[in-house]
Amino acid sequence: MMNTKPVVKEERAAPLVVTQTEDSNQNQTQAAPLLTPGLTLLFSLTSALAVANVYFAQPLLESMAKSLNVQSAAIGMVVTMTQIGYGAGLLFIVPLGDIVNRKYLVITQLMLLATALFIAGFSQNWATFLGAMVFVGLMAVVVQIMVAYTASLAAAHQRGKAIGTVTSGVVLGILLARFTSGVIADLAGWRAVYLSSACLMLMMAGVLYKAIPSSPQPLMKSSYWVLLKSVLMLFITEPTLRARGIFALLIFAAFSVLWTSMVLPLSAQSLSHTQIGMFGLAGIAGALAASKAGKWADRGMGQRTTGLSLALLLLSWLPIAFAETSLVLLIIGVIVLDFAVQAVHVTNQSLIFSARPNAHSSLVGAYMCFYSLGSALGAIASTQFYSLWGWGAVCALGAGISAAALLFWLYSHQE
């Protein structure tokens, strides 16, 4: 196991050698309120709409399988391939936010995302659709550019709160995506979900071009290849990133286990796309509550928040296990699970951003690679487990992953 000894002190970032560029940026941040409430809201809305494209498929998997002649055991590949594209974008696109104008990077990504969505909506075979979904994931990392932009504009004492606000927008986008896609699919079919979202992405690109200012001068003056090397070096040099990355991998694997496979037992109960998508609304309460985790991290309570949230994550699988017999218990479990996952996620980001104030885009790209890997593995494993052994096995898988995360926290907390 990798060394996790420094984790116990992760709330207090290690001293850094601050360059003149960093110092001037910090002074600029303190001198003027660069991150206004209106800009924060716009970042949250953009993030919500963009990230929804990654999760539209989950309530629609059964319909997609029938339409594209794919077996139910393999349909989880839609989520997995999207996450593969997302992971590639985290490594090769998100770090660009540290060296180029973020405004034009965001607009370009939204336009390319719209193109990928059009291709997905018009796809007539399995291979073309999967290829389009890889590209959807690749461009959807615009969400992380927005998170990094928020972190760079916020004052240090408000960074956790600002990240929590934008992250709440991301979570709401994820949860509402399932409901929205379900409604649209019931009205016009699953293809209409992607085609309508493509039009929306083009509209948002136009709004952002007019509404947001160009980003401040990039903090890092470096070539692209040197930047990529620096991202890889973060995995080696930043113990907080490694530890928090492991938490991200495990919690989002558990998250994906639930949300990818839940459509299967609900479809077996003859629920419509809209009804299945409404379960995403159940997680909104948990997501909104989790936004306060950023404030707790700002106050030095990141470790405590992580431990309590992971304990709740493990307990959430008990009511979720009754999904085939009690929808009320399933809703309770969904609320608790979403709160736990997002509380840890917000805390993770707040802590890693404190470690390197001059490399927010690189940090979020490196950190979210763990998220993408966990989501991809959870998606493909959950549909396989359900196909082979049923819903009980899926819940056992999710609980096992959650227990592993809690055990890792207990181990690292004692070091």
Steps between C-alpha positions, in 0.01 A plus 500: 500500500620852420629716782216697662677635805458865409122463469427567865620859459346566164285788629823698539664526161876462485700824460552594138747717317275770357615654175451864415221405261315311773545783748371763260197284422423454869527875557269557204248254642505674837482848348192450285200264525573314177246230576164674529180318603366538146812347347488216750140430402589501130788260562266273695239504223756428229645214702156353566397504134831361376540219752142386439613359165713241679200369694209523257546136404445339839116490504499416128729197495219248457354691202844544346568129530182417310547772238863414425460121545738474794476255790412645841824367651702710254296821500702633795774562242319824410588645840844341501599639159372844595717489812800386294458810285456708813821361647692579182364854507610541860857412409534674164250789497435625854866592570480743206305728733827590671667631183225626265206739521230301678214692338587385148591152621153464653320629189697268270421200718129579505487520122685171459278344764196603297650330194553175690144510632359541149698194389376298799140597431517395136706181552349187350748238623671407825858588397413849376299574812779385733753710308277805532462440873877487544517844338212625716699405807815657356333839456285487815812567708417867440335458841841467663626810322214685667590358842866596458401847377286543810786397728742743333265799526380440857675649802686239706263525799197450274637240262334202665162673503531603133607153392211356699254729318625407153527133595138510618411621152689205355319258729161651417585462133583133555180432691267704280653340190337171587157656549527720190617219276221279627232758419638577154543131419138424593383784276730464198742208549851478638662655192313826559684532834836538328377713212328751728807518724719570196288805418521612862881478501517725194275752672714497816815557296343818364389618845844444652672680214296811579475470878834399651824698477825356372686313772789667681854445376578127540701421812735256331723589206584164351472289189218248471729198528678638804157563649393139442819381665427724797154344532652153517752624754216616725410136563853447634563824687162576659403259783171684553408442135582130525300445817203706388519334159454158659193629683365636170557170319314302765207734566425550131531130432228450763300790352521347152407154627167638618408739223605282206321184609198647682310538172497121455293395806279808459432416136410148610226660713358662180594855599519752215808702406352801676428308818851354506652838432309649793719302737773744405292772665523310828871571514460877472444543874818312572695693239389838634591402854842384383583849371572597861793260503714771340439726799593218736824446311576874522470465878747213515246220541578315175606176667196484727264576211661225293469235771137572586402516134664167420317338791171631358597372155539148638169517690312626194521161333269343760182681385618488137503120522118507528456669161303206358246506784492857637549811289478717813805332651680534168435876501637530854811310400550715190483822706752374754737362236499819293564714808791282608665487158473871432614601849821301455540631144471867602738446790751327273508789254528766767800327655692427183451854366656635818815300426590672170339843447677543164381180332126465552422362153781246517394393848136454413596308187724267697247457781203434272689221324433297814132597477479393137673168562277421795185591306601288202583194709183533707283528189622191321522291819148585618322391181703180493418426864131563441495278192672215681373517859228764532444815702624355829843445346505857369432634849766274648747637245411860586521434874836329458644797312361738763651292780837509326484882490416518870780260590746708298390811689545324835846382399617836364345690793707301747828556319 
